[in-house]
């Protein structure tokens, strides 16, 4: 499945050079309701989820992606106000988790008698992938990775490499205000195992979507024979 990762031009250059994505911790995400999709009106639920929050924060990192590159709001929020870059990846089904958007907090997620033993793998997945319906414009999918399975970096950071059997770079899309040009971006992509397309976007003439800027032809980076 094709998923898209928006970032600034500065960090896109680093990502392409290093061929890896930084894992975000729960604390770094922009939604204060992360892991709080369940109703926590009961003190017993709060106690359990407080413990779960700490363990998950210490154990898992995330890469947050979207199914679309055409949202002007996503470009504004995550693509440096349209000055950034969107990277398109082919992701195998087993690695992605689709986010579910709910109008209200989930009730009785931990059962009638909330306790730590009720936090099954299914419940944990629900906690990691449930967000308010107000975030639904993001059309988010998540790559959830144990830190022990990631590449360690400086300052406690962890990274997920790409161009492997799980995650393959397929597209590089420049924002409508991005200063980078396609030829420079092509050089930054470097050696690839599969063909990568590069294009620029612009606001549509007909609707509130970003579309390809056809004045700049698509550029391709192809594997070396």
C-alpha positions in Angstrom: 0.0 0.0 0.0 1.3 3.5 -0.8 1.6 5.8 2.2 2.9 9.3 2.4 5.2 11.1 4.9 5.4 14.9 5.0 8.3 16.8 6.3 10.4 19.9 5.8 12.9 20.3 2.9 15.7 20.3 5.5 14.8 17.0 7.0 13.8 15.4 3.6 17.4 15.9 2.6 18.7 14.2 5.7 16.1 11.3 5.3 17.1 10.7 1.7 20.8 10.8 2.5 20.5 8.4 5.4 17.7 6.3 3.9 15.9 6.1 7.2 13.0 7.6 9.1 13.1 8.8 12.7 10.7 7.1 15.0 8.6 9.5 17.1 7.9 8.8 20.7 4.4 9.1 22.1 5.5 12.3 23.9 6.6 13.8 20.6 3.2 13.4 18.9 0.9 16.4 18.6 -2.3 14.9 20.0 -2.5 15.1 23.9 -5.1 12.2 23.7 -2.5 9.7 22.4 -3.3 6.3 24.2 -6.3 8.0 25.7 -9.0 6.9 23.2 -10.7 5.1 26.0 -12.9 6.9 28.5 -11.0 7.4 31.8 -13.8 8.5 34.1 -13.1 5.6 36.5 -10.0 5.9 38.7 -9.2 2.2 38.1 -9.0 2.8 34.3 -6.8 5.9 34.8 -4.4 3.9 37.0 -4.1 1.1 34.4 -3.7 3.4 31.4 -1.1 5.5 33.3 1.0 2.4 33.6 0.4 1.4 30.0 1.3 4.9 28.8 4.7 4.7 30.5 5.5 1.2 29.2 4.4 2.0 25.6 6.4 5.3 25.7 9.5 3.3 26.7 9.0 0.5 24.3 7.5 1.7 21.0 8.2 4.4 18.4 6.0 5.4 15.5 6.1 6.7 12.0 2.9 8.5 11.1 1.8 8.5 7.4 -1.2 9.3 5.3 -2.9 7.7 2.4 -3.0 11.0 0.5 -0.6 13.7 -0.6 -3.3 16.0 -1.9 -4.5 17.6 1.3 -3.6 21.3 1.6 -4.2 21.1 5.3 -1.6 18.3 5.7 0.9 20.2 3.7 0.3 23.2 5.9 0.6 21.3 9.2 3.4 18.8 8.4 5.0 20.0 5.1 6.4 23.3 6.4 3.5 25.4 5.1 3.8 23.9 1.6 7.6 24.6 1.6 8.4 21.0 2.4 8.5 17.6 0.8 6.3 14.5 0.7 7.9 11.1 0.5 5.8 8.3 -0.9 6.5 4.7 0.3 5.3 1.3 -0.6 4.5 -0.4 2.8 3.7 -4.1 3.3 0.3 -4.7 4.9 1.8 -6.4 8.0 3.7 -3.3 8.9 0.9 -0.7 8.9 -1.8 0.0 11.4 -4.8 2.1 10.2 -6.0 4.8 12.6 -9.7 4.7 13.6 -11.4 8.0 14.2 -14.1 8.1 16.8 -16.6 10.8 17.7 -16.5 9.9 21.4 -14.1 8.1 23.8 -14.3 4.4 23.9 -16.2 3.0 26.9 -15.5 -0.3 28.7 -12.4 -0.9 26.7 -10.9 -2.6 29.7 -14.1 -4.5 30.7 -16.3 -4.1 33.7 -13.5 -4.6 36.1 -10.5 -2.7 34.7 -7.1 -4.2 35.5 -3.8 -4.6 33.8 -4.5 -8.1 32.7 -7.3 -6.8 30.5 -4.8 -5.0 28.3 -4.5 -7.6 25.6 -2.6 -7.1 22.3 -5.9 -6.2 20.7 -6.6 -3.5 23.4 -3.1 -2.1 23.0 -3.5 -1.9 19.3 -6.8 0.0 19.8 -5.2 2.4 22.2 -2.3 3.1 19.7 -4.6 3.6 16.7 -7.7 5.5 18.1 -8.0 9.2 17.7 -10.8 11.8 17.7 -12.9 12.2 14.6 -11.5 15.8 14.4 -8.2 14.3 13.1 -9.9 12.3 10.3 -8.6 14.6 7.6 -5.2 13.1 8.2 -6.2 9.6 6.9 -3.4 8.3 9.0 -1.7 4.9 9.1 1.0 4.1 11.5 4.2 2.1 11.5 4.6 0.9 15.1 8.1 -0.4 15.9 9.7 -1.7 19.1 12.8 0.4 19.8 14.8 -2.9 20.2 14.1 -3.6 16.5 15.1 -0.2 15.3 18.4 1.4 14.6 19.7 3.4 17.6 20.9 6.9 17.1 22.3 9.8 19.1 20.4 11.4 22.0 18.2 8.4 22.5 16.7 8.5 19.0 15.7 5.5 17.0 15.4 5.1 13.2 13.5 2.9 10.7 15.5 2.1 7.5 13.8 2.0 4.1 14.5 0.5 0.7 14.1 -3.0 2.1 11.5 -5.7 1.9 9.1 -3.8 4.3 9.4 -0.2 3.2 10.4 1.1 -0.2 10.7 4.7 -1.4 8.6 5.3 -4.5 7.9 9.0 -4.8 9.4 12.4 -3.9 6.9 15.2 -4.1 7.9 18.8 -3.7 5.5 21.3 -2.1 4.2 24.2 -4.1 6.4 26.7 -2.2 9.4 24.4 -2.0 12.7 26.0 -3.0 14.2 22.7 -4.0 14.2 21.9 -7.7 13.5 18.4 -9.2 17.0 17.8 -10.5 18.5 18.6 -7.1 16.0 16.3 -5.5 16.9 13.6 -8.0 20.5 13.8 -7.0 19.6 13.6 -3.3 17.6 10.4 -3.9 20.8 8.6 -4.8 21.0 4.9 -5.6 17.6 3.1 -5.5 16.5 -0.5 -5.8 13.3 0.5 -7.5 12.2 3.4 -9.8 11.4 6.6 -7.9 9.3 9.4 -9.4 9.7 13.0 -8.5 7.2 15.8 -9.1 6.0 19.2 -7.8 2.5 20.0 -6.7 0.3 23.1 -7.0 -3.2 24.1 -5.8 -5.9 22.7 -8.1 -7.7 25.1 -10.4 -11.0 23.3 -9.7 -11.1 22.1 -6.0 -9.4 22.3 -2.7 -6.7 19.8 -3.5 -3.1 19.8 -4.4 -2.3 18.4 -7.8 0.7 17.8 -10.0 2.3 20.9 -11.5 2.4 19.8 -15.1 4.6 22.7 -16.2 7.4 20.6 -14.6 7.5 17.1 -16.1 7.9 14.2 -13.8 11.5 13.1 -13.2 12.6 9.5 -12.5 15.4 7.9 -10.7 16.0 4.4 -12.0 18.0 1.5 -10.5 21.4 1.1 -12.0 21.8 -2.0 -14.1 
